[in-house]
Amino acid sequence: MSETKKINNIGLLLKDLLKQRTLSMRKLSELTEIDTATISRIINGKRKANPEHLQKFAVCLGVPIVELFEAAGYPIEQEKEKNHFDDIHSSIESIQKILESSKMYDKKFTIESVEQQLADYKQYAQTEEGKETILKRFDEKLQKVGSIGPFINNLKDMFVKFSTMKGTTGQLAIMGSALLYFILPVDVIPDYIFPIGYLDDAIAVQLVFGLLKVKR
């Protein structure tokens, strides 16, 4: 595949994503802090998106970063699994490569570390302090991050259920763990490492959805 074809693939994908989310290039520029002219050149195939661009696009558009890397022509070794839960595990290696290339995070990223953090937050979510943290700080954190992307919408749904107590004690504790993971800045990948700081939050939400399905 030629370099031009690879670049055109990312351009077509970005155009489609912007259309689906009713976003302009200018708005995407505001969200990602990438110059509008740079975004335009990437979309029109006049320049190649670098990993930092793709990381920001993934977070702001709410799409798997691996999908953007593949469209941009970066080599990604990943098996295509139909099972949604298996997809999480198969993405870990790719995420680790992204973290290493960013040179902003030098620890090994594992799904077990996310699961352990969720387990800790599950216990905390059942305390009065944990519940109060969720109810008082969720909207504030949401405003800082923005409300674009499927994992954000999933968190909003969980917050509504948690705040109205719609679910069993076990389900509410599980939902609370995801909400605390999102709210509190110290998780597996610290949130201050923007934009990659929210890659693990998205995976945490997927893991919680898997647990909730088992609980049904």
Buried (B, 14 or more C-beta within 10 A) or exposed (E): EEEEEBBBBBBEBBEEBBEEBEBEBEBBBBBBEBEBEBBBBBBEBEBBBEBBBBBBBBBBBBBBBBBBBBBBBBEBEBEEEEEEBEBBEBBBBBBBBBBEBBEBBEEEBEBEBBBEBBEEBBEBBBEEEBBEBBEEBBEEBBEEBEEBBEBBEBBBEBBEBBBEEEBEEEBBBBBBBBBBBBBBEEBBBBBEBBBBBBBBBBBBBBBBBBBBEEEE
